């Protein structure tokens, strides 16, 4: 049972790494080029203050198990230890992990090749083989799911930041909760038309050779606490993708979710003592979570 649970955690980690890369490629496509006026373009940890209640903290994460990322700075450690409740994007229980995995497969009797066509399917088969995945293993993947699987960087331990924080919160008897449901996150992809999913897979396959360099650049910018650099890199990447699809993702995956997460945190924030960990690219910009919180009357102070 312990082996099965660990395998699920690793699969969940890989799934979230895919999500991070996807968000990284598709963010900010409808905005102007980055300028010095972009709010909160520097920093990863911010104190959220309001009169009369304990402070809360918003921490930007990257879905990586790289050692430098998991070596949390003292400022993050102190903020985490002082909190009573951890909020991550979704609850990481076994049921959610299973739901995430099963949602990646077709359930209508069709196979991937029937949806994407033979030339693209053979290209996908060849790409999957380099990851040790035989053709039979990808036959029933949804196009968006295979695109994300092919996009993910290699992992070692599967102990990405959000999962480590979640496990530590549980061991410390803190409340550990999700802001969104797994169904809401998966619906972001399942509501895409099949033609959009095919476009996503085709763009992924055509850019596989760039992914290691891209992820390394994202990682280095993150370690410098430079959200502005992440945004600029995304802007550059977006110029190479399908503009219409990128704009659609911008609304579905970034702007709408930022608003939803801030609204759902409104009531918990009234009690204070929260440590909120979400993907770093949800934080900056006029439509980012930090600006939305400021406009709701919270004082937002960079800590790290």
Secondary structure, DSSP 4 states (H G I P E B T S, - for coil): -HHHHHHHHHHHHHHHHHHHHHHHHHTTTTSPPP-TTSTT-S-SEEEEE-TTS--EEEEEE-S---HHHHS--HHHHHHHHH-SEEEEEE---HHHHHHHHHTTB--SS--HHHHH-HHHHHHHHHHHHTTT--HHHHTTB-HHHHHHHHHPPP-SS---HHHHHHHHHHHTT-EEEEEE-HHHHHHHHHTS-HHHHHHHHHHHHHTGGGHHHHHHHHHHHHHTT-HHHHHHHHHHHHTTS-HHHHHHHIIIIIIHHHHHHHHHHHHHHTT--EEEEEEGGGTSSTTSHHHHHHHTT-EEEE--
